[in-house]
Amino acid sequence: MNNACYSAVTPLVTNITTHAVLRMGSRRIRPADVDIVINYGRMSYVRGAVIYAIGRKEMAFCQKKGITCRRAQGLQVVCAPDDDTVITVYRNNDFKGLRYSTNKKTAKKFYN
């Protein structure tokens, strides 16, 4: 493992795993971008995790509010459902996996 990536990133988010810090460093994702995604991105419950993401709609909302978030477009932040610990961070412009669950058991668990 390359520890240079770990030392290069100082997270603004309070709860973040070492894995997420390494991924942020290797993918050149800034801690400020992660904060923007968590604060202004859409939230989905997928496979037992909370995923925050910024797409076109969120970009338009941020631009209306005067928030610069161009670097955060397509950024997805995977968090633990209980305490919002950031597990990993990646870029993906395909949001098909972030749709609401059609499984009644999963939907009942998260949406009630």
C-alpha positions as CSV (number, residue, x, y, z in Angstrom):
1,M,0.0,0.0,0.0
2,N,1.1,3.5,-0.7
3,N,1.0,5.6,2.4
4,A,1.6,8.8,0.5
5,C,-2.1,8.9,-0.5
6,Y,-3.1,8.5,3.1
7,S,-1.1,11.5,4.3
8,A,-2.0,13.7,1.4
9,V,-5.7,13.8,2.4
10,T,-7.0,15.4,5.6
11,P,-10.7,14.7,5.8
12,L,-13.2,17.4,6.8
13,V,-15.8,14.7,7.5
14,T,-15.5,13.5,11.1
15,N,-16.2,9.8,10.6
16,I,-14.2,8.3,7.8
17,T,-12.5,4.9,7.3
18,T,-8.9,4.5,6.3
19,H,-10.1,2.8,3.2
20,A,-12.1,5.9,2.2
21,V,-9.1,8.1,2.8
22,L,-6.9,5.9,0.6
23,R,-9.5,5.9,-2.2
24,M,-9.9,9.7,-2.0
25,G,-6.2,10.1,-2.3
26,S,-5.8,7.7,-5.2
27,R,-8.9,9.1,-7.1
28,R,-8.0,12.7,-6.4
29,I,-11.2,13.4,-4.5
30,R,-11.1,16.4,-2.1
31,P,-12.6,16.2,1.4
32,A,-14.5,19.4,0.6
33,D,-16.2,17.5,-2.4
34,V,-17.2,14.7,0.0
35,D,-18.8,17.3,2.3
36,I,-20.7,18.9,-0.6
37,V,-22.0,15.4,-1.7
38,I,-23.2,14.6,1.9
39,N,-24.8,18.0,2.4
40,Y,-26.4,18.5,-1.0
41,G,-26.5,15.1,-2.8
42,R,-29.4,12.7,-3.1
43,M,-29.6,9.9,-0.6
44,S,-30.4,6.3,-1.4
45,Y,-30.4,3.1,0.7
46,V,-28.7,0.4,-1.3
47,R,-27.6,-3.1,0.0
48,G,-27.6,-2.0,3.6
49,A,-25.6,1.2,3.0
50,V,-26.5,4.9,2.5
51,I,-25.2,6.3,-0.7
52,Y,-25.0,10.1,-1.3
53,A,-24.6,11.2,-4.9
54,I,-24.6,14.4,-7.0
55,G,-26.0,14.4,-10.4
56,R,-27.4,16.9,-12.9
57,K,-30.4,17.9,-10.7
58,E,-28.3,18.5,-7.6
59,M,-25.8,20.4,-9.7
60,A,-28.6,22.8,-10.9
61,F,-29.8,23.2,-7.3
62,C,-26.2,24.1,-6.1
63,Q,-25.7,26.5,-8.9
64,K,-29.0,28.3,-8.0
65,K,-27.7,28.6,-4.4
66,G,-24.3,29.9,-5.6
67,I,-22.4,26.8,-4.4
68,T,-19.5,25.7,-6.6
69,C,-19.7,21.9,-6.9
70,R,-18.5,21.1,-10.4
71,R,-15.8,18.8,-9.2
72,A,-18.4,16.8,-7.2
73,Q,-20.6,15.9,-10.2
74,G,-20.9,12.1,-10.5
75,L,-19.3,11.6,-7.1
76,Q,-20.9,8.9,-4.9
77,V,-20.1,8.5,-1.2
78,V,-21.0,5.2,0.5
79,C,-21.7,5.6,4.2
80,A,-22.7,3.2,7.1
81,P,-26.4,3.4,7.8
82,D,-26.1,3.8,11.6
83,D,-23.6,6.6,12.1
84,D,-22.8,8.0,8.6
85,T,-19.2,6.8,8.6
86,V,-17.8,7.2,5.1
87,I,-16.9,3.7,3.9
88,T,-15.7,4.5,0.3
89,V,-15.9,7.2,-2.3
90,Y,-16.0,6.9,-6.1
91,R,-17.1,8.6,-9.3
92,N,-19.9,7.1,-11.4
93,N,-22.4,9.0,-13.6
94,D,-24.7,6.0,-13.9
95,F,-27.3,6.3,-11.2
96,K,-29.4,3.3,-12.1
97,G,-28.1,1.4,-9.0
98,L,-29.4,4.2,-6.8
99,R,-33.1,3.7,-7.5
100,Y,-35.5,3.0,-4.7
101,S,-35.9,-0.5,-3.5
102,T,-38.8,-2.5,-4.9
103,N,-38.2,-5.3,-2.4
104,K,-41.0,-4.9,0.2
105,K,-38.9,-6.2,3.1
106,T,-36.0,-3.8,2.4
107,A,-38.4,-0.8,1.7
108,K,-40.3,-1.5,5.0
109,K,-37.0,-1.6,6.9
110,F,-35.7,1.8,5.6
111,Y,-38.8,3.8,4.7
112,N,-41.1,3.2,7.7
